[in-house]
Amino acid sequence: MVKKQTKVDASGTDTSAHPPEEDVIKKTTEDSDKEMTDLTIKLQEKEKEAAENYDKYLRAVAELENYRKRAQREKADSIKYGNENLIRDILPHIDSLERALEHADASENFEAFKEGLKLVREQLLGCLEKHGVEKIDACGKEFDPNVHEAMLQVENDAHEHNRVVDELETGYLLHGRLLRPAKVSINKRTKQGEPDKKEQ
């Protein structure tokens, strides 16, 4: 009869029932299962985080698109209605012109009509000045191609060379920027006071 041998470790535990190799395999499997569970939990957390970030991204894109459309509408409205205040301020002067015309039909006093038109003109210029429009003072000034447009060249002893002799059409600035150049005639003379034939 063969007697079964038992292995006892230092603490007196029988180790023959579970060989050390099986314990190592079992422990490794448990560690792998725990690591797999941890990785699965982390993966689920990252997937949730990615979904939240993607949702935030979609919201940001939608908000940006809405902002872009709103900015386009505001820009279009600004262009379309940008002169609203100016036009509103001009309307009373148009009313004044209409009243002056009605008066002209009923009155034969041309001087009064002329004075009325001058008054309306001054009111209109004041209205434009309020909105940043400024007349370019040209007559007697030195010719400046930045604000003057030479239409004629003349010889005039009363003016120095390259001076504006006459203003054919008034020029205007809008907040310092050229709105329309003043159309002018300029004096062109040689040093001796003779007309410059090359420039005539």
URURTA-V639722 format. One record per residue. RES is the residue in three letters. PSI is psi in degrees with one decimal (NA if undefined). Layout:
# URURTA-V639722
<<RES,PSI> <RES,PSI>>
This chain:
# URURTA-V639722
<<MET,130.5> <VAL,128.9> <LYS,128.3> <LYS,128.6> <GLN,141.4> <THR,140.4> <LYS,130.6> <VAL,131.8> <ASP,-173.9> <ALA,-27.8> <SER,-2.4> <GLY,10.0> <THR,138.7> <ASP,116.7> <THR,-0.1> <SER,-26.7> <ALA,-38.6> <HIS,99.1> <PRO,152.1> <PRO,-36.1> <GLU,-41.1> <GLU,-37.5> <ASP,-41.6> <VAL,-45.1> <ILE,-43.7> <LYS,-43.4> <LYS,-41.2> <THR,-41.0> <THR,-42.2> <GLU,-42.6> <ASP,-41.9> <SER,-42.1> <ASP,-42.1> <LYS,-42.5> <GLU,-40.7> <MET,-40.9> <THR,-44.0> <ASP,-44.1> <LEU,-39.7> <THR,-42.5> <ILE,-44.9> <LYS,-40.0> <LEU,-43.4> <GLN,-39.1> <GLU,-43.4> <LYS,-37.4> <GLU,-40.0> <LYS,-43.1> <GLU,-41.6> <ALA,-40.8> <ALA,-40.9> <GLU,-42.7> <ASN,-39.0> <TYR,-38.2> <ASP,-42.4> <LYS,-40.6> <TYR,-46.3> <LEU,-40.0> <ARG,-42.5> <ALA,-41.7> <VAL,-42.7> <ALA,-42.5> <GLU,-40.5> <LEU,-41.8> <GLU,-41.7> <ASN,-41.5> <TYR,-43.0> <ARG,-44.4> <LYS,-40.7> <ARG,-41.3> <ALA,-38.4> <GLN,-42.5> <ARG,-44.5> <GLU,-38.7> <LYS,-43.7> <ALA,-42.8> <ASP,-38.1> <SER,-40.7> <ILE,-43.4> <LYS,-41.7> <TYR,15.6> <GLY,-29.2> <ASN,13.1> <GLU,-47.1> <ASN,-41.5> <LEU,-47.0> <ILE,-40.8> <ARG,-37.0> <ASP,-25.7> <ILE,-30.5> <LEU,-43.7> <PRO,-30.9> <HIS,-31.0> <ILE,-40.1> <ASP,-40.6> <SER,-40.5> <LEU,-41.8> <GLU,-40.9> <ARG,-39.0> <ALA,-40.5> <LEU,-38.7> <GLU,-40.1> <HIS,-38.8> <ALA,-33.7> <ASP,-34.5> <ALA,-13.7> <SER,149.6> <GLU,9.0> <ASN,94.1> <PHE,-36.5> <GLU,-41.1> <ALA,-40.0> <PHE,-42.1> <LYS,-44.0> <GLU,-37.4> <GLY,-42.1> <LEU,-39.6> <LYS,-41.4> <LEU,-44.8> <VAL,-39.8> <ARG,-44.4> <GLU,-38.8> <GLN,-41.5> <LEU,-44.5> <LEU,-38.7> <GLY,-39.2> <CYS,-45.7> <LEU,-38.8> <GLU,-36.8> <LYS,-29.9> <HIS,19.3> <GLY,8.5> <VAL,130.2> <GLU,134.7> <LYS,143.1> <ILE,120.6> <ASP,111.9> <ALA,-44.1> <CYS,128.5> <GLY,-8.9> <LYS,159.5> <GLU,139.5> <PHE,127.7> <ASP,108.3> <PRO,-13.2> <ASN,-27.9> <VAL,-9.1> <HIS,146.8> <GLU,113.6> <ALA,121.3> <MET,-31.7> <LEU,152.5> <GLN,127.8> <VAL,165.2> <GLU,121.2> <ASN,116.8> <ASP,-20.3> <ALA,-11.4> <HIS,150.6> <GLU,167.2> <HIS,138.5> <ASN,24.9> <ARG,150.3> <VAL,122.9> <VAL,-43.7> <ASP,148.0> <GLU,113.5> <LEU,-29.8> <GLU,129.8> <THR,138.6> <GLY,158.5> <TYR,148.7> <LEU,146.3> <LEU,108.4> <HIS,42.5> <GLY,-11.3> <ARG,141.0> <LEU,121.1> <LEU,-43.5> <ARG,127.9> <PRO,152.5> <ALA,126.0> <LYS,121.9> <VAL,164.2> <SER,140.7> <ILE,153.1> <ASN,125.3> <LYS,113.8> <ARG,154.6> <THR,174.0> <LYS,-30.5> <GLN,-2.8> <GLY,3.1> <GLU,150.1> <PRO,141.7> <ASP,105.4> <LYS,-31.7> <LYS,-33.5> <GLU,-9.7> <GLN,NA>>
